[in-house]
Amino acid sequence: MWELWFLTGLTGDRVGVLLKLHHSVADGMAALMLMASLFETEPSAPEPAVQPWAPQPVPEGSQLLLDNLAAKMARARRGARALAHPARLATDLHVQAGVARRALSPARAPRTSLNRRVQAGRRIRFLRLDLAAVKHAAHAHQGKVNDVVLAIWAGGLRHLLVSRAEPVDRLEPVTTVPTSSRSAGDTGTIDNEFGAMAVPLPVWEADAEHRLDLIAARTREAKAGQHPAAVMGLLARLSATPLGRYFAAHQHAVNVEVTNVPGPPVPVYLFGAPVLAILPIVGPVGNLGPVLCAFSYAGQLFLVVTADAHGFPDLDVLMAGMQADGRALLGSLASSEPAGPHADTPAAGR
């Protein structure tokens, strides 16, 4: 479910820290809470008091059986309560049916080389942007930071598809965009509380400024007309069936995936050492080969792309397109580190 590694031997007397979490443990916000517990806001913070701890005994089979029965009874009670409100139930079923129809429709997303069965092996690249410049560009176009991220992402996808001699006229690949369903006061729960929207990206538009205007308008429409929690509910139910893996590998609802997590706004420290960068790596699944994760930290915005190594040997082409559009939108503050260090894992690797 989780692993923590210290990666020694880096140049510049640096040490890398790799925290690996299974998504069943936590969503992006919950993972950030877990990670934040390792950090300090001052280099000379005192050592925390050692708390006594003893592991709980491994549960017996009878305990697991009772726990499972209790969970099923709780679901049955929720179902019974839903039947007591037929109007609300009919509305929920209508929403779920619409979500399923759109997700399973073969004509939902255009057919491109972006969708191919994910295999073993990963390529990882990143851009480092100035967060203040990103916010300035977003406000200038009546959008949000995530709209700028999507515009740069679309520019990279356009650059990649053009290099692959694929037509981009009127092409609008569909990307998922996460939404949090946590309440404002829910800041300490470790679980999954998020939904997903689908946003078409106008990669046919070559001008980065105009593309950002289009995306800002489309995300506003998606927020007003879509049901993010219902989408994730459908995917959760599918994953619990034998059809889940098949659907993930053959779906035509979306082409690519985007996620975003706001990180610490100030510099943090680990064992007194300053944390220079935090790079989230989100693994591609199903037939969604490239995944972009945007992560803010201490006035910087990291755009980290993880891709299937077999399907995207030309990932640097995508990153070059993202960098070019970042400069077009943000000027000289677009990237202090053009494509980041190369990080490739072989097919036989983890």
Salt bridges, closest charged atoms under 4 A:
GLU3 OE2 - ARG350 NH2 2.67
ASP27 OD1 - ARG182 NH2 3.01
GLU172 OE2 - ARG218 NH2 2.80
ASP186 OD2 - ARG182 NH1 3.78
ASP191 OD1 - ARG182 NH2 3.20
GLU205 OE1 - HIS210 ND1 2.79
GLU209 OE1 - HIS141 NE2 2.59
ASP213 OD1 - HIS141 ND1 2.60
ASP314 OD1 - ARG164 NH2 2.85
ASP316 OD1 - ARG125 NE 2.69
ASP316 OD2 - HIS342 NE2 3.88
ASP325 OD2 - ARG211 NH1 2.37
GLU337 OE1 - ARG128 NH2 2.51
ASP344 OD2 - ARG123 NH1 2.85
ASP344 OD1 - ARG125 NH1 2.95
